[in-house]
Amino acid sequence: MSDLENLLRMTAVQAEGMRGLGGYAGGMFMAASKVLGEETVSGGGSSAAGQATNKQGDK
């Protein structure tokens, strides 16, 4: 029973560490998603603006 108690105590400590790592990984994914989303929006916006300018110049 003593061995089982020690293993459970260590498992609890490791679970707290895994929770911290999960939060860190989640934060990294959210940051990457925001950066990639901003690049997509700014990239799409600039090409659309360029097309609008070209259409006005054709008139």
DSSP file (Angstrom, degrees, kcal/mol; ACC not computed):
  #  RESIDUE AA STRUCTURE BP1 BP2  ACC     N-H-->O    O-->H-N    N-H-->O    O-->H-N    TCO  KAPPA ALPHA  PHI   PSI    X-CA   Y-CA   Z-CA
    1    1 A M     >        0   0    0      0, 0.0     4,-2.2     0, 0.0     5,-0.2   0.000 360.0 360.0 360.0 -33.3    0.0    0.0    0.0
    2    2 A S  H  >  +     0   0    0      2,-0.2     4,-2.3     1,-0.2     5,-0.2   0.911 360.0  49.9 -64.3 -42.0    2.9    2.3    0.7
    3    3 A D  H  > S+     0   0    0      1,-0.2     4,-2.4     2,-0.2    -1,-0.2   0.916 110.2  50.7 -62.1 -43.0    4.2    1.9   -2.9
    4    4 A L  H  > S+     0   0    0      1,-0.2     4,-2.4     2,-0.2    -1,-0.2   0.900 109.4  51.0 -62.3 -41.0    0.8    2.6   -4.3
    5    5 A E  H  X S+     0   0    0     -4,-2.2     4,-2.2     2,-0.2    -1,-0.2   0.913 110.6  48.5 -63.0 -43.1    0.5    5.8   -2.2
    6    6 A N  H  X S+     0   0    0     -4,-2.3     4,-2.3     2,-0.2    -2,-0.2   0.903 111.5  49.9 -64.0 -41.0    3.9    7.0   -3.4
    7    7 A L  H  X S+     0   0    0     -4,-2.4     4,-2.3     1,-0.2    -2,-0.2   0.903 110.9  49.1 -64.9 -40.7    3.0    6.3   -7.0
    8    8 A L  H  X S+     0   0    0     -4,-2.4     4,-2.1     2,-0.2    -1,-0.2   0.887 110.1  51.5 -65.9 -38.2   -0.3    8.2   -6.7
    9    9 A R  H  X S+     0   0    0     -4,-2.2     4,-1.9     2,-0.2    -2,-0.2   0.927 112.1  46.0 -63.8 -44.7    1.5   11.1   -5.1
   10   10 A M  H  X S+     0   0    0     -4,-2.3     4,-2.6     1,-0.2    -2,-0.2   0.879 110.3  54.2 -65.7 -37.0    4.1   11.2   -8.0
   11   11 A T  H  X S+     0   0    0     -4,-2.3     4,-2.4     1,-0.2    -1,-0.2   0.893 107.1  51.3 -63.2 -39.7    1.2   10.9  -10.5
   12   12 A A  H  X S+     0   0    0     -4,-2.1     4,-1.7     2,-0.2    -1,-0.2   0.903 110.8  48.0 -64.1 -41.2   -0.5   13.9   -9.0
   13   13 A V  H  X S+     0   0    0     -4,-1.9     4,-1.7     1,-0.2    -2,-0.2   0.921 113.4  47.4 -64.5 -43.8    2.7   15.9   -9.3
   14   14 A Q  H  X S+     0   0    0     -4,-2.6     4,-2.5     1,-0.2    -2,-0.2   0.858 107.2  57.0 -67.1 -34.5    3.2   14.9  -12.9
   15   15 A A  H  X S+     0   0    0     -4,-2.4     4,-2.0     2,-0.2    -1,-0.2   0.887 105.3  51.4 -63.9 -38.5   -0.4   15.6  -13.7
   16   16 A E  H  X S+     0   0    0     -4,-1.7     4,-1.9     2,-0.2    -1,-0.2   0.902 110.6  49.1 -63.4 -40.5    0.1   19.2  -12.5
   17   17 A G  H  X S+     0   0    0     -4,-1.7     4,-2.3     1,-0.2    -2,-0.2   0.904 110.1  50.2 -64.5 -41.2    3.2   19.5  -14.7
   18   18 A M  H  X S+     0   0    0     -4,-2.5     4,-2.4     1,-0.2    -1,-0.2   0.859 107.3  55.1 -65.6 -34.7    1.2   18.1  -17.7
   19   19 A R  H  X S+     0   0    0     -4,-2.0     4,-2.1     2,-0.2    -1,-0.2   0.920 108.5  48.3 -63.3 -42.7   -1.5   20.7  -17.1
   20   20 A G  H  X S+     0   0    0     -4,-1.9     4,-2.2     1,-0.2    -2,-0.2   0.910 111.4  49.3 -63.0 -42.8    1.0   23.5  -17.2
   21   21 A L  H  X S+     0   0    0     -4,-2.3     4,-2.7     1,-0.2    -1,-0.2   0.881 108.9  53.5 -64.4 -37.4    2.5   22.1  -20.5
   22   22 A G  H  X S+     0   0    0     -4,-2.4     4,-2.4     2,-0.2    -1,-0.2   0.899 109.0  48.7 -63.6 -40.8   -1.0   21.8  -21.9
   23   23 A G  H  X S+     0   0    0     -4,-2.1     4,-2.2     2,-0.2    -2,-0.2   0.900 112.1  48.9 -64.6 -40.9   -1.7   25.5  -21.1
   24   24 A Y  H  X S+     0   0    0     -4,-2.2     4,-2.0     2,-0.2    -2,-0.2   0.928 112.8  46.9 -64.4 -45.6    1.6   26.5  -22.7
   25   25 A A  H  X S+     0   0    0     -4,-2.7     4,-2.3     1,-0.2    -2,-0.2   0.898 111.5  51.9 -64.7 -40.1    1.0   24.5  -25.9
   26   26 A G  H  X S+     0   0    0     -4,-2.4     4,-2.3     1,-0.2    -1,-0.2   0.902 108.7  50.8 -62.4 -41.0   -2.5   25.9  -26.1
   27   27 A G  H  X S+     0   0    0     -4,-2.2     4,-2.3     2,-0.2    -1,-0.2   0.892 109.4  50.6 -62.8 -40.0   -1.2   29.4  -25.8
   28   28 A M  H  X S+     0   0    0     -4,-2.0     4,-2.5     2,-0.2    -2,-0.2   0.906 110.4  49.4 -65.1 -41.2    1.3   28.7  -28.6
   29   29 A F  H  X S+     0   0    0     -4,-2.3     4,-2.4     2,-0.2    -2,-0.2   0.906 111.7  48.6 -64.4 -41.0   -1.4   27.4  -30.9
   30   30 A M  H  X S+     0   0    0     -4,-2.3     4,-2.2     2,-0.2    -2,-0.2   0.900 112.3  48.6 -66.7 -39.5   -3.7   30.4  -30.2
   31   31 A A  H  X S+     0   0    0     -4,-2.3     4,-2.4     2,-0.2    -2,-0.2   0.919 112.6  47.8 -65.8 -42.7   -0.8   32.8  -30.9
   32   32 A A  H  X S+     0   0    0     -4,-2.5     4,-2.7     1,-0.2     5,-0.2   0.896 111.0  51.8 -64.5 -39.0    0.1   31.0  -34.1
   33   33 A S  H  X S+     0   0    0     -4,-2.4     4,-2.3     2,-0.2    -1,-0.2   0.903 110.4  48.4 -63.9 -40.9   -3.5   31.0  -35.2
   34   34 A K  H  X S+     0   0    0     -4,-2.2     4,-2.3     2,-0.2    -2,-0.2   0.925 113.2  47.0 -65.8 -44.1   -3.8   34.7  -34.6
   35   35 A V  H  X S+     0   0    0     -4,-2.4     4,-2.1     1,-0.2    -2,-0.2   0.936 115.0  45.5 -64.1 -46.5   -0.6   35.5  -36.5
   36   36 A L  H  X S+     0   0    0     -4,-2.7     4,-2.0     1,-0.2    -1,-0.2   0.874 112.2  52.5 -66.3 -35.6   -1.6   33.2  -39.5
   37   37 A G  H  X S+     0   0    0     -4,-2.3     4,-2.3    -5,-0.2    -1,-0.2   0.898 109.1  49.3 -65.8 -40.3   -5.1   34.7  -39.4
   38   38 A E  H  X S+     0   0    0     -4,-2.3     4,-2.7     2,-0.2     5,-0.3   0.883 110.2  50.9 -66.9 -38.2   -3.7   38.3  -39.6
   39   39 A E  H  X S+     0   0    0     -4,-2.1     4,-2.4     2,-0.2    -1,-0.2   0.897 111.0  48.9 -65.2 -39.2   -1.4   37.4  -42.5
   40   40 A T  H  X S+     0   0    0     -4,-2.0     4,-2.6     2,-0.2     5,-0.2   0.924 113.9  45.5 -66.5 -44.1   -4.3   35.9  -44.4
   41   41 A V  H  X S+     0   0    0     -4,-2.3     4,-2.6     2,-0.2    -2,-0.2   0.940 117.0  43.4 -66.0 -47.0   -6.6   38.9  -43.8
   42   42 A S  H  X S+     0   0    0     -4,-2.7     4,-2.0     2,-0.2    -1,-0.2   0.874 115.4  49.7 -68.6 -35.2   -3.9   41.4  -44.7
   43   43 A G  H  X S+     0   0    0     -4,-2.4     4,-1.6    -5,-0.3    -2,-0.2   0.917 114.7  43.7 -67.4 -42.7   -2.8   39.4  -47.7
   44   44 A G  H  X S+     0   0    0     -4,-2.6     4,-1.9    -5,-0.2    -2,-0.2   0.868 113.3  52.3 -69.4 -36.9   -6.3   39.0  -49.0
   45   45 A G  H  X S+     0   0    0     -4,-2.6     4,-2.1    -5,-0.2    -2,-0.2   0.882 108.7  49.1 -67.6 -39.1   -7.1   42.7  -48.3
   46   46 A S  H  X S+     0   0    0     -4,-2.0     4,-2.0     2,-0.2    -1,-0.2   0.879 112.2  47.3 -72.0 -36.2   -4.1   44.0  -50.2
   47   47 A S  H  X S+     0   0    0     -4,-1.6     4,-2.0     2,-0.2    -1,-0.2   0.876 112.3  50.2 -72.2 -35.1   -4.7   41.9  -53.3
   48   48 A A  H  X S+     0   0    0     -4,-1.9     4,-2.1     2,-0.2    -2,-0.2   0.897 111.2  49.1 -67.3 -39.1   -8.4   42.9  -53.3
   49   49 A A  H  X S+     0   0    0     -4,-2.1     4,-2.2     1,-0.2    -2,-0.2   0.893 109.9  51.9 -66.4 -39.0   -7.4   46.5  -53.0
   50   50 A G  H  X S+     0   0    0     -4,-2.0     4,-2.0     1,-0.2    -1,-0.2   0.881 109.4  49.5 -64.3 -37.9   -4.9   46.1  -55.9
   51   51 A Q  H  X S+     0   0    0     -4,-2.0     4,-2.1     2,-0.2    -2,-0.2   0.892 109.6  51.4 -68.1 -39.0   -7.6   44.5  -58.1
   52   52 A A  H  X S+     0   0    0     -4,-2.1     4,-2.0     2,-0.2    -2,-0.2   0.899 109.9  49.8 -64.6 -39.7  -10.0   47.4  -57.3
   53   53 A T  H  X S+     0   0    0     -4,-2.2     4,-2.1     1,-0.2    -1,-0.2   0.905 110.1  50.7 -65.1 -41.2   -7.4   49.9  -58.3
   54   54 A N  H  X S+     0   0    0     -4,-2.0     4,-1.3     1,-0.2    -1,-0.2   0.887 109.0  51.0 -63.7 -39.1   -6.7   48.1  -61.5
   55   55 A K  H  X S+     0   0    0     -4,-2.1     4,-0.7     1,-0.2    -1,-0.2   0.889 110.7  48.7 -67.0 -38.3  -10.4   48.1  -62.4
   56   56 A Q  H >< S+     0   0    0     -4,-2.0     3,-0.6     1,-0.2    -1,-0.2   0.867 109.4  52.9 -68.4 -35.6  -10.7   51.8  -61.7
   57   57 A G  H 3< S+     0   0    0     -4,-2.1    -1,-0.2     1,-0.2    -2,-0.2   0.780 103.1  58.8 -69.6 -26.4   -7.6   52.5  -63.9
   58   58 A D  H 3<        0   0    0     -4,-1.3    -1,-0.2     1,-0.2    -2,-0.2   0.727 360.0 360.0 -73.8 -22.5   -9.2   50.5  -66.8
   59   59 A K    <<        0   0    0     -4,-0.7    -1,-0.2    -3,-0.6    -2,-0.1   0.494 360.0 360.0 -69.3 360.0  -12.2   52.8  -67.0
